[in-house]
Amino acid sequence: MDYRRLILALLQVYSWLIIARVVLAWVNPFPRNHFLQQIIRVTEPVLAPLRGLIPLGKIDLSPLLALVLIQILMRFIR
């Protein structure tokens, strides 16, 4: 398998994990849900540093910024 295709696939999966985290935050499931905890554990290292870049009070735009940056990176890799 080509390394570029592997990296693109991993970035796509990570994008879906970020989207799942956002949707689950809206639904607000049981906070101790193991699935939700795993998604947070995987996505937080990317979202935490981005959280301070766009301060808008209680609105967290870090997932949107992360998705945009991932898309830019994916276009660069292609």
N, C-alpha and C positions, 0 to 999 in steps of 0.2 A: 504494500500500500504506500502510496506517495505521502510524504510527510506533510505536504501542504493540505492534502485532503483530510488527513487525520486532525491537524490543527483546526481546520475549518469546521469539522464535525464537532470537536470538543467545544469550540466557541459557540456553535449553534446550541449544543446541549446546555451550556452555561447560560445562554440567553433565555432558554426555556425555564431554567431554574429560577432566574430572576423574575420572570413573568409569573411563575407559580407562587413565588414569595409575595409578590404584590397582590395577587388575587386572594391568597390565603389571609393576608393582612386585612383586606376588605371584609372577608367572610368572618374573620376572627374566630377560628376554631379553638378548641380546648388548647391552651398554651403549652401543655405538657405533651402534646401530640408528638410522637417520635419522628414521624415523617416531617413535620414542620421544623422540629429542632435540627434535623439533618440538613434541610434546605438552608436554614439560617446559618448553620456552621460552615456550609460550603460557600455561601454568597457574601457573608459578612466581611471577609478580608478584602474584598473589592469595594463593597458599598461603604464601609466605614470611612476610608480616606476621602471618598467623594462627597460624603455627607456635609462636610464643612465648606465645600467650594461654592455651593449655591444656598445661602441661608435665606429661607423664606418663612421663618417662624415655625409653625407646626407642620408645614408641608414638606415632605421629604422627596426631593427630586433626584436623589442619588440613583435609583433604579433606572430612571429615564436617561440620565447622563451615562450610566454604565452601558446601557443598550446602544446608545448612539456611538460611544467609543468602540464597542465591540463591532458594530457594523462598519465603522471606518477601518478598523484593523482587518476585518474580513475582506473588505474591498482592496486594501493594500496587499494582502497575501495573494489574492487571486491574480 
